[in-house]
């Protein structure tokens, strides 16, 4: 029986590659629901190609354009963030691929889990912000949560079939666009430089987050919630080649690693087809083309965001939600050339120093913490200017 897919964020990098997997496996998948934030033109093309039941544009000002573009089709057109969450919980799909960017992914994650859907999760912010609510809910609803992030997919694959205790999770890190820059060179880096990731082809937001290592800090938090591993047993290791996607060390000292080319279609296909694997076309990995794999410690002074994320994980409560909200505002400001790259982490620190802290938050508390963090980051960036 074919899996019926809802792809949230279908016009972004992960969404587009998910559709590639659907094209490669027409006998395995039906694409029933597609959503986008603003890119109504690509969304309309996707909906026509896959004859989707529903297409949702989160930005309501593009509703009429999407509706007109899909006139004459059977695709129902909706608009608004609430509609995205509603289709995530809708009855016409079996699997929800959450490829949304940022805090906006939390409500659809909760909606999909509440409905007992299998969740293929690329939106790490769902767990960074609300892991304490999301994962217990997934256990209660018996809703599988399969990670799409390459690092977490690697850990998941290393753990399949294992019953032995885990000593340590080792999350690998490419180092981002500025791994070869000296710390004193970072004051004047440009948006264009930050968007030149040395290995991965990703969306703008995650590429900027990779350059600050905010993304890696968030992956540590996500790993904690996915695998139940405490902060002190999650390590980050610089691995410039991005061939080993992550590793697991067991109590007997054995270490398992998952290797492969830096191609997100591999973890996407694994999440969709698990426990099966795809028979994917394309070039196979050749060890002779990668004769040397190197590793190094992360420079914590150069990349302070990583330790900030560890601190937020240890504090718990709304701390990571505050970090995420402030980061989203600061990254948007940097991309718009309204602040310096170094101001991203400075805005995060300012928000964490001034925000209220709720130790045992509800989803409503997360919403308030997110709004406060955004306001504080905006306040800091205005003060800087």
C-alpha positions as CSV (number, residue, x, y, z in Angstrom):
1,X,0.0,0.0,0.0
2,X,1.3,3.4,-0.9
3,X,2.1,5.9,1.9
4,X,0.1,9.1,1.6
5,X,2.4,12.1,2.2
6,X,1.8,15.6,3.6
7,X,4.9,17.6,2.9
8,X,5.1,20.8,5.0
9,X,7.5,23.2,3.4
10,X,7.5,21.5,0.0
11,X,9.1,24.4,-1.8
12,X,12.2,24.6,0.4
13,X,15.4,22.5,0.1
14,X,14.2,19.5,2.1
15,X,10.7,19.6,0.6
16,X,12.0,19.7,-3.0
17,X,14.3,16.7,-2.3
18,X,11.5,14.8,-0.6
19,X,9.5,15.2,-3.8
20,X,12.6,13.8,-5.7
21,X,12.2,10.7,-3.5
22,X,8.5,10.5,-4.3
23,X,9.3,10.7,-8.1
24,X,11.9,7.9,-7.7
25,X,9.3,5.7,-5.9
26,X,5.9,6.2,-7.5
27,X,4.8,2.8,-6.3
28,X,5.5,3.7,-2.7
29,X,4.2,7.2,-2.2
30,X,1.2,9.4,-3.0
31,X,1.8,13.1,-2.4
32,X,-1.5,14.3,-1.1
33,X,-0.8,17.6,0.8
34,X,1.7,20.4,0.0
35,X,2.4,23.6,1.9
36,X,4.7,26.6,1.5
37,X,5.3,29.9,3.2
38,X,5.3,32.4,0.3
39,X,6.5,30.6,-2.8
40,X,3.0,30.2,-4.4
41,X,4.3,29.7,-7.9
42,X,6.5,26.7,-7.1
43,X,3.7,25.3,-4.8
44,X,1.2,25.6,-7.7
45,X,3.6,23.7,-10.0
46,X,4.1,21.0,-7.4
47,X,0.4,20.6,-6.7
48,X,-0.4,20.2,-10.4
49,X,2.4,17.7,-11.0
50,X,1.4,15.5,-8.1
51,X,-2.4,16.1,-8.3
52,X,-2.4,17.0,-4.7
53,X,-5.6,17.0,-2.7
54,X,-4.7,20.2,-0.9
55,X,-2.2,23.1,-1.1
56,X,-1.7,25.6,1.7
57,X,0.1,28.9,1.5
58,X,1.0,30.1,5.0
59,X,1.3,33.7,4.0
60,X,-2.4,34.7,3.4
61,X,-1.6,37.6,1.1
62,X,-0.7,35.0,-1.6
63,X,-3.9,33.0,-1.3
64,X,-5.6,34.6,-4.3
65,X,-2.6,34.0,-6.5
66,X,-2.4,30.3,-5.5
67,X,-6.1,29.8,-5.9
68,X,-6.1,31.3,-9.4
69,X,-3.0,29.3,-10.4
70,X,-4.8,26.0,-9.4
71,X,-8.1,26.9,-10.9
72,X,-9.5,24.1,-13.0
73,X,-7.8,21.4,-10.8
74,X,-9.3,19.4,-8.0
75,X,-6.7,20.7,-5.5
76,X,-8.3,22.5,-2.5
77,X,-6.5,25.8,-1.6
78,X,-6.1,27.1,1.9
79,X,-4.1,29.8,3.6
80,X,-2.6,30.7,7.0
81,X,-0.4,29.0,9.6
82,X,-3.5,27.5,11.3
83,X,-4.4,25.7,8.0
84,X,-0.9,24.2,7.9
85,X,-1.4,22.6,11.3
86,X,-4.9,21.5,10.3
87,X,-3.7,19.7,7.2
88,X,-0.9,18.1,9.2
89,X,-3.6,16.4,11.4
90,X,-6.0,15.7,8.5
91,X,-7.3,12.3,7.7
92,X,-6.1,12.0,4.1
93,X,-2.4,11.3,4.9
94,X,-0.3,8.7,6.7
95,X,3.0,10.4,6.9
96,X,3.8,14.1,7.7
97,X,7.2,15.4,6.5
98,X,7.8,18.5,8.5
99,X,10.3,20.5,6.5
100,X,9.2,23.9,7.9
101,X,11.8,26.4,9.1
102,X,11.9,27.7,12.6
103,X,9.3,28.0,15.4
104,X,6.5,27.8,12.8
105,X,7.1,24.0,12.7
106,X,6.1,23.3,16.3
107,X,2.3,23.5,16.0
108,X,2.2,21.2,12.9
109,X,4.5,18.8,14.7
110,X,2.1,18.7,17.7
111,X,-0.9,18.4,15.4
112,X,0.5,15.5,13.4
113,X,1.5,13.6,16.6
114,X,-1.9,14.3,18.2
115,X,-3.4,12.6,15.1
116,X,-1.0,9.6,15.5
117,X,0.7,10.2,12.2
118,X,4.2,9.0,11.4
119,X,6.4,12.2,11.5
120,X,9.4,12.5,9.3
121,X,11.0,15.4,11.1
122,X,13.4,17.9,9.5
123,X,12.1,20.9,11.6
124,X,14.6,20.6,14.5
125,X,13.1,23.6,16.2
126,X,10.0,21.5,17.2
127,X,12.3,19.6,19.6
128,X,14.6,22.5,20.4
129,X,11.7,24.6,21.6
130,X,9.2,22.0,22.7
131,X,10.9,18.6,23.1
132,X,9.7,18.3,26.7
133,X,6.1,18.3,25.4
134,X,6.5,16.7,21.9
135,X,8.3,13.5,22.8
136,X,6.1,12.4,25.7
137,X,3.1,13.2,23.5
138,X,4.6,11.0,20.7
139,X,5.0,8.1,23.2
140,X,1.4,8.6,24.4
141,X,0.0,8.6,20.9
142,X,2.4,5.9,19.7
143,X,3.3,8.2,16.8
144,X,6.8,7.4,15.3
145,X,9.1,10.3,15.0
146,X,11.9,9.6,12.5
147,X,14.6,12.3,12.1
148,X,15.6,13.6,8.7
149,X,18.6,15.7,9.9
150,X,21.6,13.9,8.6
151,X,23.3,13.7,12.0
152,X,20.2,12.4,13.8
153,X,19.4,10.0,11.0
154,X,23.0,8.7,11.3
155,X,22.5,8.1,15.1
156,X,19.1,6.5,14.5
157,X,20.7,4.1,12.0
158,X,23.5,3.3,14.3
159,X,21.1,2.4,17.1
160,X,18.8,0.2,15.0
161,X,19.0,-3.3,16.4
162,X,21.1,-2.3,19.4
163,X,20.1,-3.1,23.0
164,X,23.3,-2.2,24.7
165,X,23.6,1.0,26.7
166,X,25.0,4.1,24.9
167,X,28.0,5.7,26.4
168,X,28.2,8.7,24.1
169,X,26.6,10.3,21.0
170,X,29.1,11.9,18.7
171,X,27.6,14.6,16.5
172,X,29.9,15.6,13.6
173,X,30.2,19.1,12.4
174,X,31.5,20.5,9.1
175,X,32.4,23.8,10.7
176,X,30.3,25.8,8.3
177,X,31.3,28.6,6.0
178,X,33.9,30.1,8.3
179,X,35.7,27.1,9.6
180,X,38.9,28.3,7.9
181,X,38.6,31.9,9.1
182,X,40.5,33.3,12.0
183,X,38.3,34.7,14.8
184,X,39.5,38.2,14.2
185,X,38.2,38.0,10.5
186,X,34.6,37.4,11.6
187,X,33.7,41.0,12.4
188,X,33.2,41.9,8.7
189,X,32.0,38.8,7.1
190,X,29.2,39.2,4.5
191,X,25.9,37.4,3.9
192,X,27.3,36.0,0.6
193,X,30.3,34.5,2.5
194,X,28.1,33.0,5.2
195,X,25.9,31.3,2.6
196,X,28.8,29.5,0.9
197,X,28.6,26.2,2.8
198,X,31.6,24.1,2.0
199,X,29.7,20.8,1.7
200,X,25.9,21.0,2.0
201,X,23.3,22.6,-0.3
202,X,20.7,23.9,2.1
203,X,18.3,26.8,2.6
204,X,19.5,30.2,3.7
205,X,18.4,30.1,7.3
206,X,20.1,26.7,8.1
207,X,23.2,27.7,6.2
208,X,23.6,30.9,8.3
209,X,22.9,28.8,11.4
210,X,25.7,26.4,10.3
211,X,28.1,29.3,10.0
212,X,27.5,30.3,13.7
213,X,27.2,26.7,14.9
214,X,23.8,27.6,16.3
215,X,22.6,24.8,14.1
216,X,25.0,22.4,15.8
217,X,23.9,23.5,19.2
218,X,20.3,22.9,18.2
219,X,21.3,19.4,17.0
220,X,22.7,18.6,20.4
221,X,19.4,19.6,22.0
222,X,17.4,17.7,19.4
223,X,19.6,14.6,20.0
224,X,18.8,14.8,23.7
225,X,15.1,14.7,23.1
226,X,15.2,12.1,20.3
227,X,17.4,9.6,22.0
228,X,17.1,10.4,25.7
229,X,20.8,11.1,26.1
230,X,21.9,13.7,28.7
231,X,24.0,16.7,27.6
232,X,27.2,15.5,29.2
233,X,27.1,12.3,26.9
234,X,26.6,14.2,23.7
235,X,29.9,15.3,22.0
236,X,30.5,17.5,18.9
237,X,33.4,16.7,16.7
238,X,34.7,18.8,13.8
239,X,34.8,16.7,10.6
240,X,35.4,18.9,7.6
241,X,34.7,16.3,4.9
242,X,31.1,15.6,6.1
243,X,31.4,11.9,5.2
244,X,30.8,10.5,8.7
245,X,27.4,12.0,9.6
246,X,27.5,11.0,13.2
247,X,28.6,8.2,15.5
248,X,27.5,6.2,18.6
249,X,29.9,4.9,21.2
250,X,28.7,1.9,23.3
251,X,29.7,0.8,26.8
252,X,32.1,-1.7,25.5
253,X,34.0,0.9,23.6
254,X,32.7,0.0,20.2
255,X,31.9,3.0,18.0
256,X,29.4,2.7,15.1
257,X,29.4,5.4,12.4
258,X,27.1,6.1,9.4
259,X,29.0,7.3,6.3
260,X,28.0,8.6,2.9
261,X,28.1,11.5,0.6
262,X,26.6,14.8,1.8
263,X,23.3,14.3,0.1
264,X,20.1,14.9,2.1
265,X,18.1,12.5,-0.1
266,X,19.7,9.6,1.8
267,X,18.3,10.5,5.3
268,X,15.0,11.6,3.7
269,X,14.5,8.3,1.9
270,X,15.5,6.4,5.1
271,X,12.9,8.3,7.2
272,X,10.2,7.7,4.7
273,X,10.9,4.1,4.0
274,X,12.1,2.8,7.4
275,X,12.5,-0.1,8.2
276,X,13.1,-0.5,4.4
277,X,15.8,1.3,2.4
278,X,15.5,2.9,-1.0
279,X,17.2,1.5,-4.1
280,X,18.4,5.0,-5.1
281,X,20.0,5.8,-8.5
282,X,23.2,7.8,-8.8
283,X,26.8,7.5,-8.1
284,X,28.0,5.3,-5.2
285,X,30.3,6.3,-2.5
286,X,34.0,5.6,-3.4
287,X,36.4,5.4,-0.5
288,X,39.3,6.0,-2.9
289,X,38.0,9.4,-3.7
290,X,38.1,10.2,0.1
291,X,41.5,8.8,1.2
292,X,41.6,11.0,4.3
293,X,39.0,11.7,7.0
294,X,40.0,14.2,9.6
295,X,38.7,15.3,13.0
296,X,39.3,18.2,15.4
297,X,37.9,19.9,18.4
298,X,35.5,22.7,17.9
299,X,36.9,26.1,18.8
300,X,34.5,27.1,21.5
301,X,35.8,30.7,21.7
302,X,35.3,31.2,18.0
303,X,31.8,29.6,18.1
304,X,30.3,30.5,21.5
305,X,26.8,29.5,20.3
306,X,27.6,25.9,20.9
307,X,28.2,26.3,24.6
308,X,25.1,28.6,24.8
309,X,23.0,25.8,23.4
310,X,24.5,23.3,25.9
311,X,23.6,25.7,28.7
312,X,20.1,26.0,27.5
313,X,19.7,22.2,27.4
314,X,20.9,21.9,31.0
315,X,18.6,24.7,32.2
316,X,15.6,23.3,30.4
317,X,12.3,25.1,30.6
318,X,11.9,27.9,28.1
319,X,15.7,28.6,27.7
320,X,16.1,26.9,24.3
321,X,12.9,28.5,23.1
322,X,14.3,31.9,24.0
323,X,17.5,31.1,22.2
324,X,15.7,30.0,19.1
325,X,13.3,33.0,18.9
326,X,16.2,35.4,19.3
327,X,18.2,33.6,16.7
328,X,15.4,33.6,14.1
329,X,15.1,37.4,14.4
330,X,18.9,38.0,14.3
331,X,19.4,35.7,11.3
332,X,16.7,37.4,9.4
333,X,18.3,40.8,10.2
334,X,21.7,39.6,9.1
335,X,20.3,38.2,5.8
336,X,18.6,41.6,5.3
337,X,21.9,43.3,6.0
338,X,20.6,45.1,9.0
339,X,23.2,43.7,11.5
340,X,26.6,42.1,11.6
341,X,27.2,38.4,11.7
342,X,28.6,38.7,15.2
343,X,25.4,40.4,16.3
344,X,23.5,37.1,15.9
345,X,25.1,35.5,19.0
346,X,25.1,38.8,20.8
347,X,21.3,39.1,20.3
348,X,20.8,35.6,21.6
349,X,22.8,36.4,24.7
350,X,20.8,39.6,25.3
351,X,17.5,37.8,25.0
352,X,18.6,35.0,27.4
353,X,19.8,37.6,29.9
354,X,16.6,39.6,29.9
355,X,13.8,37.0,29.2
356,X,11.5,35.5,31.7
357,X,12.2,31.8,32.5
358,X,9.5,29.2,32.9
359,X,11.0,25.9,34.3
360,X,8.0,23.6,33.4
361,X,6.4,25.2,30.4
362,X,3.2,24.4,28.5
363,X,2.8,25.0,24.8
364,X,1.2,28.3,25.7
365,X,4.3,29.2,27.7
366,X,6.5,28.4,24.7
367,X,4.4,30.8,22.5
368,X,4.9,33.6,25.1
369,X,8.6,32.9,25.4
370,X,9.0,32.9,21.6
371,X,7.3,36.2,21.3
372,X,9.3,37.7,24.1
373,X,12.6,36.4,22.7
374,X,11.8,38.0,19.3
375,X,11.0,41.3,20.9
376,X,14.2,41.3,22.9
377,X,16.3,40.4,19.9
378,X,14.7,43.2,17.9
379,X,15.3,45.6,20.8
380,X,19.0,44.6,21.0
381,X,19.5,45.0,17.2
382,X,17.9,48.4,17.3
383,X,20.1,49.5,20.1
384,X,23.1,48.3,18.1
385,X,22.0,50.6,15.2
